Amino acid sequence: LEDAITDFDNARAKKRKNVKENIKVMERDGFVVLGMHRSGTSMLSGLLVEGSGYHVGGPLIGAAEDNEKGFFERVDVVLQNDEFMKAQGIWWADRVA
């Protein structure tokens, strides 16, 4: 049983090392998480940042009453999105008829 546990631990450590190496390779690539508000985008982004070690490269919107763990959204990207919507005369909270 001890040999089986050791083999399992070694295999898990090797897999973890491979995942970390793959993440290092992927650091050059970017990704964007898109979705409607209250659809889980902060949760997914948080998992990618904290769980997988992705680097977001900018200041993030901090925690708030409605999202105690933080939004994991770059401030500059959110502000740019707000400008796009403002230029089109729309807002994310507007009701669509």
Disulfide bonds with the S-S distance in Angstrom:
none
